[in-house]
């Protein structure tokens, strides 16, 4: 449902119509039951950009995880602006069912650049997210990108400042920087001369 200008998912959605399809939670739990029975994983990563986007789905997953007696650790992708809207009880329960890390795409510490790339995120969301994770003993991974068209040295400094602010609020956080890659079909690619 997001339309970040750098993202290949957004380009796919423009080409094929905006669609979000997720497995129903009961089906996902059935698949997990089979995986646990066969492989006994210590931990799993849910490779779904929107796994934690819906409080209703989160509640359904938490209930199913408990009902099936799962004990594996797990990690998932999230968005800072979505996580800060979850209730304190949601976060407490996620901790209780062994969530180990939540991965967030921050992209930049520059409010200007966040608007340019159409991230629909504010720096204050990122800081609130880090504070809430810390309060609940949860861990986060925050990724940034450098090299967007029009990025300035001041924008890079703002990203470094945000990295430091995240680590002050959540010392257990991992913070990673990547280089922007202009994917074919993504809106920003045209600005790169590619």
Secondary structure, 3 states (H helix, E strand, C coil): CCCCCCCHHHHHHHHHCCCCCCCCHHHHHHHHHHHHHHHCCCEEEECCCCCCCCHHHHHHHHHHHHHCCCCCEEEEEECHHHHCCCCHHHHHHHHHCCEEEEEEEEECCCHHHHHHCCCCCCHHHHHHHHHHHHHCCCCEEEEEEECCCCCCHHHHHHHHHHHHHHHHHCCCCEEEEEECCCCCCCHHHHHHCC
